[in-house]
Amino acid sequence: MAEESAAQAEFSFVHFTDTHVIADATLRPPNGSYELDTAATLQRVLDVIAAMQPPPAFAVIGGDLATPDLLDFTRKWTPKEYEPSYRLLQKQLKTLTCPTYLLMGNHDNRIAFRRVMQPGRTASDEGHYYSFDHQGYHFIALDSLRPGEASGHLEAEQLDWLRDDLEAHRGEPTLVFVHHHPWNIGLKWLDDMKLRNGDDLVGVLQDFPQVRWMICGHIHLDHVSQRGGLTMMSTPSTCFQISKWSQTRKFVAAPPAFRLVQIQGLEISTRVLHLHGDGLDSL
């Protein structure tokens, strides 16, 4: 029944990630020689998405949402210090009229996120993972944040939940979102910060043939890998990007970008849109 519903699906959604919003400050990317207003670059992306015709059914924001910690790596930032940046992000996301689904990245703070973005819920440091459905398709958002570490990890409890969720939705075409990439991309310094137990994640996903795609953030690059029937892709950042050709850490002042995914029945297509100028004609 679910597959019959998906066969009639017709919608699009957007994935953007690594927004790195910081309230009342600009960011100097690591080893960079320029200042960047990450809220301004995010707003450019949001303005384009808000003007899209037809509008996307929803938006998925792939982690590293608010990151004041990037201003000073020498100390631990408190949830209270994170809250102004999440409030700014919350205000900016009101530009969109579609539902938004948010993930945690390695720079995020779950307690501050819940205080600001999920008022009324207990502001705990428990994993922020969940699933949702649209027109016969099933979508899963995972939480790979391991506080204090650049690399990611999925706890056994989350993997058990994932298996149960997939079992309950057999037959529904499924896409999975996670911040960290589970497979090497060929840049060692980034692969040292991947999902530490990526093989465990992929092992679960490969038991369920309804899972076709996995979409990541974290690496600030447009990348695609395929193994068996599973495709992993990443979306560039809405702010600074990372060099594709350097095996040492190198950041570049490239245009902000986001991913558009279009679904027509059981067919899925995607492309990354780079904002080279100020208007829609620059895409």
N, C-alpha and C positions, 0 to 999 in steps of 0.2 A: 504493500500500500504506500509506504514512504517513497519507494523508488518511482512509483507511478506519479506521485505528487512532484518529485524532483524533476521528472521528465517534462513537466509543464512550467518549470521555473523560468523566470525572466527578471533578472535584477543585477545590480552591480553594487560593489562596496569598495571602500578605500582602506588602505593600510598605511599609516605613517608612524614614525617611530623616532626614538632618541631625540626628543624635543629639547631636553636639557634646560627647561625653563628655570630662570633664576630671577627672583624679584629684586628690583632696584639695583641691578648690577649687570655689567657686560662680562663676557667670558673670553679669556685668552686661552685658546686650545693648547693642550700640552705641546711644548716645543714649537708653538706657533708664534708668529711675529705680528699678529693682528688681533684687534678686539672685535667681538661678535655679540650682537644683541639677539640672543636666542628667542626671546619673546617676539621680536619683530620678524624674524625669519619664519617662525611658526605661524604668525598672523598672515603672512603672504600665502602659505599653504592653505590655511583655513579659508581665506577669501576666495581662492580658486575653487576649492571644494564646494563652498556655499553657492557658487555661480554655475556649477555643472548642470547640464541638461542632457538627459533626465538626472535628477538628484540621486546620489547613492542611497541605498536602503539603510546602510549603517556605516560607521567608521570604527576601525580597530586601531588603537594606539599602543604600539608594541613595547613600551617600557623605557626606562631612563626618562621618566616624565619630568620630574622636578629635581634639580641637582645642584643645590647651593654648595655641596661638599667639594665641587670642582674648584671653588675659589681658594680652598686651603686644604691640601691633603695631609697636613701635619697633625690634625686633630679630628676627633670624632664629633660630628654634628648631631645635635639633639633633635627629637621630633618637633619641638617648639620652633627651632630655627628653620626647619623645613617648611613649616605651615604657610608662611607668606608666599612661597613659590608655588605651592599647590593651590592657594587661593587665586593667584594670578592665572595659573593654568585653567582652573575652573571657570574663571571669568572669560578667558579666551575661547573655550570650547562652546560657550553659548552662541558663538558665531554660527555654529552648525545647528540645523533643525532636525537632523537625523539622530537616532540613538547612537551612543558611543560606548565602546567596550574597551577597558583599560587593563594593561598588563603591568607587572612589576619587572624592573630591570635592576642590574647590580648597583646602580647609584640611588635607587629609590629607598624610601623609608615607609614601611607599611603602617606604622602607628600614625604618623602624620597624614599619610594618604587617607586612612580611614576617618580620622578626625575631620578632615576637610571635605573629602569627596564622597564619604558615606556617613553623613551625620545621623545619629540615632543608633548606629551599630557600635558594638564594643570595639574600641581602638586597640586591637591586639596585634601581635607580630606573627600571627598564624598565616599560613600560605593563602594567597588570593588567587584561587583557581576555580573555574566554573565552566558551564557550557550553555549554549543557547541554540535556537533553531530559527530557520527562515525558509519558507517555501520548499519544504521537503529536504533541505540541507541541514546538516548538523555542524556546529562550530564549537571548538574547545579552546579555552584560554588557560595556559599553564603558568605557573609561577616558578621561575628558576633562580630567584634571588637567594643568595647566601650572604647574609650581612657581613660586611667587612672584607669581602672577597670580590675580585673582578670576574672570576670564572663563575659558572653556574652549577646548580645541582638540583635534582628533583628527589625529595625525600620518598622513602618507601611508601608512606601513607598516601602521598599524591599519586604515585604510580599505581597503587591498588585502586584508588578512586578512578583513575583514568581507565583501567581495564574494565571496571564495573560499568562506567559510563559508555564505553564503546560496545560492550556486550548488550547493553540496554538499547542501543541504537544501530544494531546490525541491519544492513540493507539501506541505510541512509548515507548518501555521499557526505563525506566528512572532511573538513579542513581543520588543521591544528595550528595554533599560534603559540610561540614560545620566544622569549627574548634571546637566549643564547643559542648559537648554532651547535648541533650535535655532531656534525661531520667536519673534518678539516677542510679548509678552503684554499690551502696552499701558501698562506702567509703565516709563518711560524709564530711570530709574536702575538698575532690574533688567535691562532689555534691554541696557544698556551692559556687563553682565557675563554675557551669554549665551554660547553656543557660537559662537566666532568664525567657524568654517567650517561652520556649520549647513547651509548650502545644499549643501555637498559630501556631508554625511551623508545628507540627504534625497534627494539625487540618486541615491545608491547604493540606498537603500531603495525608492525608487519604481520601480526596475528589477526589483523582485521582488514580485509581487502577493501572495505569501504573507505579507508583513509587514503586519499590521493595526494594531498599537498600538505606541506608544513611550511609556515611563513615565519621568519625570524627577523630580529633587529640586530642590535649590538655592534655589528661590524662596520656600520656606516658605508655600506657598499651594496651595489646591485649584483647579486651572485646567484647562480643556479647550479644545483647538483642533483643527480638522479641515481638511485640504486634500486634495482628491482622495479616495483610499481610505485615507489614513493619518490616524490620530487620535493627537495628542500630549496627554498629561495629566500633571499634576504632583501630588505628594502633600505635604500640610503636614508640618511638622517634629514630632518627638517632644518638642520643647522650646518655644522661643518662636516666634511667628508674625509675619508682616509684614502691614501694613495693605493692604487691597485697594482703598482709595479715595483714598489719598494719593499724589500724584506726587512728593513728597519722601520721603526715607528716614524711615520710621516703623515701630517695632517695638511689638508688643502682647503682653501677657501672656495670650494665649488658651490654651485647653486643648490638651494634646498630642493627636496624631492619627495614624492610619495608614490605609492603603487595603486593602480586602479585594477580591480578584478571584475570581469564581466562573466555572468553565468547565463547560458541559454540552454535550457533543458539539462542534459547531462554533459554538455560541453562547457569547458572553462578556458578563458583566455585572460591574459594579463599584460600590462606594460607599466613601465616606470615613467613618470612625468617629471621632468626637471624644469624648474622655474628660472629660465635664463634671463628674463626681463621682468618688467612690472605688470604686464597685462596677460590676458589669456592667449593673445596672438603669439606670445613668445614661447609657448609650450612646444 
